[in-house]
Structure formats: structure tokens, C-alpha cells
Amino acid sequence: MKILVTGGAGFIGCNFIHYMKSAHPSYEIICMDSLTYASRIDALSDIMNDYNFRFYKVDITDRVSVFEVFEKEKPDIVVNFAAESHVDRSIDDPDIFLRTNFLGTGVVLDASFKHRVKRFHQISTDEVYGDLPLDMPELSFTESSALRPSSPYSASKASADLLVL
Ligand SMILES: NC(=O)c1ccc[n+]([C@@H]2O[C@H](COP(=O)([O-])OP(=O)(O)OC[C@H]3O[C@@H](n4cnc5c(N)ncnc54)[C@H](O)[C@@H]3O)[C@@H](O)[C@H]2O)c1
């Protein structure tokens, strides 16, 4: 089994990679990450030379490079963590959020479709559903709750979810 993880140098992605390597030592893991300010490449340094791990410094909005990696690696499963993820930054500079989170997801999705990937796993966020009142702990969201994003970050993630759907 070969799993391609985008955003694998990020906070959650690097922990996911370490978890998968220990739970499924026979899997090959391919990490694709553009190494933005948010990345933690050091978190992958202990596995960087493993025979069943490969790292590609690629921006998911770069269609040509993304398709090259898919052509070379032919992954079975894709897990799309790559995103601009800081809500406050999205209010100051929404453009990069729309590009990475929406258009970038579209590129990875298209490559997955064309290369007949068996499973595409999109990492979303609860923020697509908006906020719940703090004094009503009995309330919760479900996957059929209405989308009510309240920042460019959550709007870009909700848009990506709709594209994946
Ligand atoms: N951290 C949270 O609390 C939280 C909660 C809910 C959902 N999420 C979602 O989980 C995912 C991972 O979050 P995180 O906290 O690990 O984020 P993070 O910001 O720590 O990591 C994001 C990673 O994506 C990479 N990246 C950014 N733009 C890229 C691009 N254009 N091409 C390739 N790589 C790019 C960055 O270099 C970084 O390594 C995101 O999709 C986020 O929306 C996070």
C-alpha cells in the first residue's frame, strides 16, 4: 500500500505520518509539502532516509509538479492535509487561503481522479459549520449540519469539501 500525504510536514500531518509508519510498517509513505512558514520539516528528519519514505517539496497548486509526483509514485491512497490553516492570517490575506485550500485541493483531487487513486481522504475542519453557543453543551454538529463558515479560512475549507463531494 502506498499513501501520499500532502502537508505532511505540518502539525497534524507529521504526526499522522509517524503514526502510519509505526502502525503499518510495510506501507510506503510519500510526503508532498511546499514547506511554508508553518511546516516542521525537522519532525520528519528521523525517517527522511527510510527506504519506504520519500519527501517532495511541491506546492499543491503547481499542477505540473503534482502530476509528475503522481506519475512517478502512483499512490493507492491520498490524504490531503496541505492547507493554510491560521484563521487570523486568512482575514489579513485571504488570497493564499483560496489558492491553497480550494484550488490546490482541486489539483490534488484531479490528479487522484486521473491516476485512479482508490481512496481520497480530505482533511476538513469543524469550523465549516460555524460556532456553537458555549452555554449549550448539548448541541453538536453533524455532517448534515448547514455550512456556516465565518472566516476566509473556513470558507476556503468548506469550498474544498464541496469540491471533494
Ligand atoms: N490544527 C488544527 O487544530 C486543525 C483543526 C481542524 C482541521 N485542521 C486541518 O488539518 C489540516 C492540517 O492542519 P495543521 O494544523 O497540521 O496545519 P499546519 O499549518 O501546521 O500545516 C500545514 C502544512 O501544509 C503545508 N502547505 C501549506 N500550503 C501548501 C501548499 N500550497 N502546497 C503544499 N503544502 C502546503 C505547510 O507547509 C505545512 O507543512 C489542515 O487541512 C487544517 O485545515 C486543523
The ligand as a Gaussian input file, in Angstrom:
#p B3LYP/6-31G(d) Opt

LIG

0 1
 N       -4.679000      22.265000      13.718000
 C       -5.980000      22.204000      13.962000
 O       -6.451000      22.481000      15.084000
 C       -6.936000      21.757000      12.885000
 C       -8.279000      21.582000      13.215000
 C       -9.158000      21.161000      12.234000
 C       -8.708000      20.914000      10.956000
 N       -7.401000      21.120000      10.634000
 C       -6.968000      20.833000       9.236000
 O       -5.957000      19.840000       9.323000
 C       -5.004000      20.054000       8.278000
 C       -3.618000      20.146000       8.875000
 O       -3.585000      21.205000       9.846000
 P       -2.256000      21.579000      10.633000
 O       -2.663000      22.185000      11.913000
 O       -1.327000      20.408000      10.611000
 O       -1.700000      22.729000       9.665000
 P       -0.218000      23.341000       9.595000
 O       -0.383000      24.764000       9.179000
 O        0.564000      23.018000      10.815000
 O        0.444000      22.505000       8.391000
 C        0.060000      22.689000       7.050000
 C        1.139000      22.077000       6.177000
 O        0.723000      22.251000       4.812000
 C        1.824000      22.746000       4.080000
 N        1.313000      23.560000       2.961000
 C        0.685000      24.770000       3.054000
 N        0.407000      25.224000       1.829000
 C        0.848000      24.267000       0.962000
 C        0.836000      24.167000      -0.462000
 N        0.315000      25.127000      -1.239000
 N        1.361000      23.058000      -1.034000
 C        1.901000      22.070000      -0.256000
 N        1.954000      22.129000       1.086000
 C        1.431000      23.214000       1.676000
 C        2.646000      23.571000       5.047000
 O        3.997000      23.705000       4.623000
 C        2.513000      22.761000       6.333000
 O        3.539000      21.793000       6.433000
 C       -5.431000      21.320000       7.544000
 O       -6.135000      20.924000       6.373000
 C       -6.356000      22.027000       8.518000
 O       -7.329000      22.789000       7.832000
 C       -6.501000      21.528000      11.582000

